[in-house]
Amino acid sequence: MPPSAADAPPHAAPRRVASWPPPPVSSAAVALYVGSEDGVERDLAMRAGLSYRAIATGQLRGRAPWTAAANLLRMAHGARQSAALLREFQPQVCFVTGGYVCTPVAWAAKRMGVPVLIYLPDLTPGLAIRALSLLAARVAVSFPEVAPWFPGKAVVTGYPLRPELHAAAADRPGARAHFNLAPDLPVLLVFGGSRGARSINQALLAALPALVGQMQVVHISGTLDWPQVEAQAAALPESVRAHYHGFAYLHDDMALALAAADLVVARAGASTLGEFPLLGLPAILAPYPYAGQHQDANADYLVQRGAAVKLRDEELASRLAPLLLDLVQDRTRLGQMAQQAASLARPQAAEAIVDELLRLGASHG
């Protein structure tokens, strides 16, 4: 069965054509973000105040031969662009996180003698990361279990988290007040990523009448399903709607939503391995069935350590409501799951990655 539109990975934005040669990098810049011409990372980098440059690139795996050939030519062009950027910017170190846009940059850095640090968030490295690691001086990994994939190069750092999440975790009552949540009723957070997850949304809406009274719900539906979710929520009885807080998407407030929750229902992207442990947040995880093995491996990691329960996507409709009620009513089990999650936290992960970057940069001079 193909994925629904709401479960599918985000579609590419309209292609932006990078001008070449590009304008010079500001002499005040201490970091340069190199990304794709049409990637969402452009806006994120610019919001963070980083200088951004786009290069040509293309995905080779799983494409028709003629498409792969065209993308290979784009990749070669991207490698030339990357080399020119590196000659201009003169970096001491190159930091990459995987994805096909990283390949030409890492290749150019390796050729110019600039040390490359890869960060791998997942528990299982894909073929692209394993190939890219041949160009790297070090590979930062989130978990000791991943280190054997990169003998002699791996450094265990943990999963880096944004400062907003650390701040929100320190003020749980403030996070609840932000969403007008009652302080004496458990909070369930449900989300499925930036575009949402239709199977999760539908299962939750069907379960709401059984859940309210036992818990209050913060639901982030994703933008695709929001009109339908909003209409269905408006038709619920007032007694149900009083405990339901629906949103299409949260930007800066997502950290507060995580901090306010007692239990979460989500997919099993790599961020769950860092965010949920930091907050000691028990989870019901429904891995996206079209994400290869990454999300299943992430979910299994938390399940095997007693921090989560895993549901298959097709089980959501029948099992989500009874499982939620069982967990919320069994405070002992929920507390144990929270403790197990918290035991996996590595709150200094970002600092550990920065330390490794500084070491590599110093070695380059």
C-alpha positions as CSV (number, residue, x, y, z in Angstrom):
1,M,0.0,0.0,0.0
2,P,1.5,3.4,-0.9
3,P,1.9,6.0,1.8
4,S,-0.8,8.6,2.2
5,A,0.0,12.2,1.3
6,A,0.2,13.2,4.9
7,D,2.6,10.4,5.7
8,A,4.8,10.9,2.7
9,P,8.1,12.8,3.0
10,P,7.8,16.5,2.2
11,H,7.6,17.4,-1.5
12,A,10.4,19.5,-2.8
13,A,9.8,23.2,-2.9
14,P,9.8,24.9,-6.2
15,R,13.4,24.7,-7.5
16,R,15.5,27.7,-6.8
17,V,18.4,28.1,-9.3
18,A,21.6,29.1,-7.5
19,S,23.4,31.9,-9.3
20,W,27.0,31.1,-10.2
21,P,29.4,32.5,-9.4
22,P,27.7,33.4,-6.1
23,P,28.2,36.6,-4.2
24,P,31.2,36.5,-1.9
25,V,30.9,35.2,1.6
26,S,30.9,37.9,4.2
27,S,34.3,38.4,5.8
28,A,32.5,38.4,9.2
29,A,31.1,34.9,8.7
30,V,32.6,32.2,11.0
31,A,30.4,29.4,9.6
32,L,29.0,28.7,6.2
33,Y,26.1,26.4,5.6
34,V,26.1,24.6,2.2
35,G,22.9,23.0,1.1
36,S,20.7,22.2,-1.9
37,E,19.1,24.7,-4.2
38,D,15.6,23.7,-3.2
39,G,16.0,22.2,0.3
40,V,14.1,23.3,3.4
41,E,17.5,23.8,5.1
42,R,17.9,27.2,3.4
43,D,15.2,28.9,5.5
44,L,16.2,27.1,8.7
45,A,19.8,28.2,8.2
46,M,18.9,31.8,7.5
47,R,16.5,31.9,10.5
48,A,19.5,30.8,12.6
49,G,21.6,33.6,11.2
50,L,24.0,31.4,9.1
51,S,25.4,32.3,5.8
52,Y,23.9,29.9,3.2
53,R,25.1,28.8,-0.2
54,A,23.3,26.4,-2.5
55,I,25.0,23.9,-4.7
56,A,23.8,21.5,-7.4
57,T,23.3,17.9,-6.3
58,G,21.1,14.9,-7.0
59,Q,20.1,11.6,-5.5
60,L,21.4,8.5,-7.3
61,R,19.8,5.6,-5.4
62,G,16.5,4.2,-6.5
63,R,16.3,6.4,-9.6
64,A,15.8,5.5,-13.3
65,P,19.1,5.2,-15.2
66,W,18.5,8.4,-17.2
67,T,17.6,10.3,-14.0
68,A,20.6,8.9,-12.2
69,A,22.8,10.0,-15.1
70,A,21.4,13.6,-15.0
71,N,21.9,13.7,-11.2
72,L,25.4,12.4,-11.5
73,L,26.2,15.3,-13.8
74,R,24.6,17.7,-11.2
75,M,26.7,16.0,-8.5
76,A,29.9,16.6,-10.5
77,H,28.9,20.3,-10.9
78,G,28.2,20.5,-7.2
79,A,31.7,19.1,-6.5
80,R,33.2,21.9,-8.6
81,Q,31.0,24.5,-6.8
82,S,32.0,23.1,-3.4
83,A,35.7,23.3,-4.3
84,A,35.3,26.9,-5.3
85,L,33.4,27.7,-2.1
86,L,36.0,26.0,0.1
87,R,38.9,27.9,-1.6
88,E,37.0,31.2,-1.0
89,F,35.9,30.5,2.6
90,Q,39.0,28.6,3.8
91,P,37.4,26.5,6.5
92,Q,39.4,24.7,9.2
93,V,36.9,21.9,9.5
94,C,33.9,20.6,7.6
95,F,30.8,19.2,9.5
96,V,28.2,17.1,7.6
97,T,25.2,15.2,8.7
98,G,24.5,12.9,5.8
99,G,22.2,13.3,2.8
100,Y,23.2,13.4,-0.8
101,V,24.0,17.2,-0.7
102,C,26.9,16.4,1.6
103,T,28.8,14.2,-0.8
104,P,30.3,16.9,-3.1
105,V,31.2,19.1,-0.1
106,A,32.9,16.3,1.8
107,W,34.7,15.2,-1.4
108,A,36.0,18.7,-2.0
109,A,37.0,19.1,1.7
110,K,38.9,15.8,1.6
111,R,40.8,16.8,-1.6
112,M,41.8,20.1,0.0
113,G,43.0,18.5,3.3
114,V,40.1,20.0,5.4
115,P,39.2,17.4,8.1
116,V,35.6,16.2,7.8
117,L,33.4,15.3,10.8
118,I,30.2,13.3,10.1
119,Y,27.4,13.2,12.6
120,L,25.1,10.2,12.4
121,P,21.9,10.5,14.5
122,D,20.4,7.1,13.7
123,L,21.1,3.7,15.1
124,T,21.8,2.1,11.7
125,P,24.0,3.8,9.1
126,G,22.8,3.7,5.6
127,L,24.9,3.0,2.6
128,A,25.4,6.7,1.9
129,I,26.8,7.4,5.4
130,R,29.0,4.3,5.2
131,A,30.4,5.5,1.9
132,L,30.8,9.1,3.1
133,S,32.6,7.9,6.2
134,L,35.6,7.0,4.0
135,L,36.1,10.7,3.5
136,A,35.8,11.6,7.2
137,A,38.4,12.0,9.9
138,R,35.8,11.3,12.6
139,V,32.2,10.1,12.8
140,A,30.2,11.3,15.7
141,V,27.5,8.9,16.8
142,S,24.7,9.1,19.2
143,F,25.1,5.7,20.8
144,P,27.9,3.3,21.7
145,E,26.1,0.5,19.7
146,V,26.8,2.4,16.5
147,A,30.6,2.9,17.0
148,P,31.7,-0.5,15.7
149,W,30.4,0.5,12.2
150,F,33.3,3.1,12.1
151,P,36.4,1.5,13.6
152,G,39.1,4.0,14.5
153,K,36.9,6.9,13.6
154,A,33.8,6.8,15.9
155,V,33.3,9.2,18.8
156,V,30.2,8.8,20.9
157,T,28.6,12.2,21.6
158,G,24.9,11.6,22.1
159,Y,22.1,13.4,20.2
160,P,22.5,17.2,20.2
161,L,19.4,19.2,21.2
162,R,18.5,22.8,20.8
163,P,18.8,25.2,23.8
164,E,15.1,25.8,23.8
165,L,14.4,22.2,24.8
166,H,16.8,22.4,27.7
167,A,15.1,25.6,28.9
168,A,11.6,24.1,28.5
169,A,12.6,21.0,30.4
170,A,13.6,23.1,33.4
171,D,10.1,24.7,33.6
172,R,7.4,22.1,33.2
173,P,4.7,24.2,35.0
174,G,5.5,27.1,32.7
175,A,5.2,24.8,29.7
176,R,1.7,23.6,30.8
177,A,0.6,27.1,31.5
178,H,1.6,28.2,28.0
179,F,-1.0,25.8,26.5
180,N,-3.6,26.5,29.2
181,L,-3.4,23.0,30.5
182,A,-4.8,21.9,33.8
183,P,-2.0,21.1,36.3
184,D,-3.7,18.0,37.8
185,L,-4.6,16.0,34.6
186,P,-2.1,13.9,32.6
187,V,-1.0,15.5,29.3
188,L,-0.8,13.4,26.1
189,L,1.2,14.9,23.2
190,V,0.5,13.5,19.7
191,F,2.4,14.5,16.6
192,G,3.7,13.0,13.4
193,G,6.3,15.4,11.9
194,S,6.0,18.6,10.1
195,R,3.5,17.3,7.6
196,G,1.8,15.1,10.1
197,A,0.8,11.4,10.0
198,R,-2.7,10.6,8.7
199,S,-2.9,7.2,10.4
200,I,-2.0,8.7,13.8
201,N,-4.4,11.7,13.3
202,Q,-7.3,9.4,12.4
203,A,-6.7,7.0,15.3
204,L,-6.5,9.8,17.8
205,L,-9.7,11.6,16.7
206,A,-11.6,8.3,16.9
207,A,-10.2,7.7,20.3
208,L,-10.8,11.2,21.8
209,P,-14.2,10.5,23.4
210,A,-12.8,7.5,25.3
211,L,-9.7,9.5,26.4
212,V,-11.0,12.7,27.7
213,G,-11.6,12.7,31.4
214,Q,-8.5,10.6,31.8
215,M,-6.1,13.0,30.0
216,Q,-5.8,16.2,28.1
217,V,-4.5,16.1,24.6
218,V,-2.1,18.4,22.7
219,H,-2.4,17.3,19.1
220,I,-0.1,18.6,16.2
221,S,-1.8,17.3,13.1
222,G,0.6,18.6,10.4
223,T,-0.5,21.2,7.8
224,L,-1.9,18.7,5.3
225,D,-4.5,17.2,7.5
226,W,-5.3,20.3,9.6
227,P,-8.5,21.4,7.7
228,Q,-10.0,17.9,8.2
229,V,-8.8,17.7,11.8
230,E,-10.1,21.1,12.7
231,A,-13.5,20.3,11.3
232,Q,-13.7,17.0,13.1
233,A,-12.6,18.6,16.4
234,A,-15.2,21.3,16.1
235,A,-17.9,18.6,15.8
236,L,-16.9,16.9,19.1
237,P,-19.0,17.4,22.2
238,E,-18.0,20.4,24.3
239,S,-16.8,18.1,27.1
240,V,-14.3,16.5,24.8
241,R,-13.2,19.8,23.1
242,A,-12.4,21.3,26.5
243,H,-9.5,18.8,26.9
244,Y,-8.4,18.9,23.3
245,H,-5.8,21.4,22.1
246,G,-5.2,21.1,18.3
247,F,-2.6,22.8,16.2
248,A,-1.6,22.5,12.6
249,Y,2.1,23.0,13.4
250,L,4.3,24.4,16.1
251,H,7.6,26.2,15.5
252,D,9.2,27.7,18.6
253,D,6.6,26.2,20.9
254,M,7.4,22.6,20.1
255,A,9.9,22.4,22.9
256,L,7.2,23.6,25.3
257,A,4.7,21.0,24.1
258,L,7.3,18.3,24.7
259,A,8.1,19.6,28.2
260,A,4.4,19.8,29.1
261,A,3.6,16.1,28.2
262,D,3.5,13.0,30.4
263,L,3.2,10.7,27.4
264,V,3.7,11.1,23.7
265,V,2.5,9.3,20.6
266,A,4.8,9.9,17.6
267,R,6.7,8.4,14.7
268,A,10.3,7.2,15.5
269,G,12.6,9.6,13.7
270,A,16.1,10.1,15.1
271,S,15.1,13.1,17.2
272,T,13.0,10.8,19.5
273,L,16.2,9.2,20.7
274,G,17.4,12.6,22.0
275,E,14.4,14.6,22.9
276,F,12.3,12.0,24.7
277,P,15.2,10.9,27.0
278,L,16.1,14.5,27.9
279,L,12.6,15.0,29.1
280,G,12.1,11.6,30.6
281,L,9.1,11.2,28.3
282,P,7.5,7.8,27.9
283,A,6.4,7.1,24.3
284,I,4.1,5.1,22.1
285,L,6.0,4.9,18.8
286,A,4.4,4.0,15.4
287,P,7.4,3.9,13.0
288,Y,6.7,5.3,9.5
289,P,6.4,2.1,7.4
290,Y,8.1,3.6,4.4
291,A,11.2,4.9,6.1
292,G,13.4,1.8,5.5
293,Q,14.7,0.3,8.7
294,H,15.8,3.4,10.5
295,Q,12.5,4.2,12.4
296,D,12.0,0.6,13.4
297,A,15.5,0.4,14.8
298,N,15.0,3.7,16.7
299,A,11.7,2.5,18.2
300,D,13.2,-0.9,19.1
301,Y,16.1,0.8,20.9
302,L,13.7,2.6,23.3
303,V,11.3,-0.4,23.6
304,Q,14.1,-2.7,24.6
305,R,15.2,-0.3,27.3
306,G,11.7,0.0,28.7
307,A,11.1,3.6,27.6
308,A,8.5,3.0,24.9
309,V,5.8,0.8,23.4
310,K,5.8,0.1,19.7
311,L,2.7,-0.1,17.5
312,R,2.6,-1.0,13.8
313,D,1.0,1.6,11.7
314,E,-1.9,-0.8,10.9
315,E,-2.5,-1.3,14.6
316,L,-3.2,2.3,15.5
317,A,-6.9,2.3,14.8
318,S,-7.6,-0.7,17.1
319,R,-4.9,-0.5,19.8
320,L,-4.1,3.1,20.4
321,A,-7.0,4.0,22.7
322,P,-6.8,1.0,25.0
323,L,-3.1,1.2,25.2
324,L,-3.2,4.9,26.1
325,L,-5.8,4.3,28.8
326,D,-3.8,1.4,30.3
327,L,-0.7,3.5,30.5
328,V,-2.3,6.6,32.0
329,Q,-4.1,4.5,34.6
330,D,-1.0,2.5,35.5
331,R,1.0,5.3,37.1
332,T,3.7,2.9,38.3
333,R,4.4,1.6,34.8
334,L,4.4,5.1,33.3
335,G,6.8,6.3,36.0
336,Q,9.1,3.4,35.3
337,M,9.1,4.2,31.6
338,A,9.9,7.8,32.4
339,Q,12.9,6.8,34.5
340,Q,14.1,4.4,31.8
341,A,13.9,7.2,29.2
342,A,15.7,9.7,31.4
343,S,18.5,7.2,32.0
344,L,19.3,7.4,28.3
345,A,19.8,11.1,28.1
346,R,23.1,12.7,27.1
347,P,22.4,16.4,27.8
348,Q,26.0,17.5,26.8
349,A,25.9,16.0,23.3
350,A,26.1,19.4,21.5
351,E,29.1,20.4,23.5
352,A,30.8,17.1,22.8
353,I,30.3,17.6,19.0
354,V,31.7,21.1,19.3
355,D,34.7,19.9,21.2
356,E,35.4,17.4,18.4
357,L,35.1,20.1,15.8
358,L,37.5,22.3,17.7
359,R,40.0,19.5,18.0
360,L,39.8,18.7,14.3
361,G,40.0,22.4,13.3
362,A,43.1,22.9,15.5
363,S,44.8,19.9,13.8
364,H,44.2,21.6,10.5
365,G,45.8,24.9,11.7
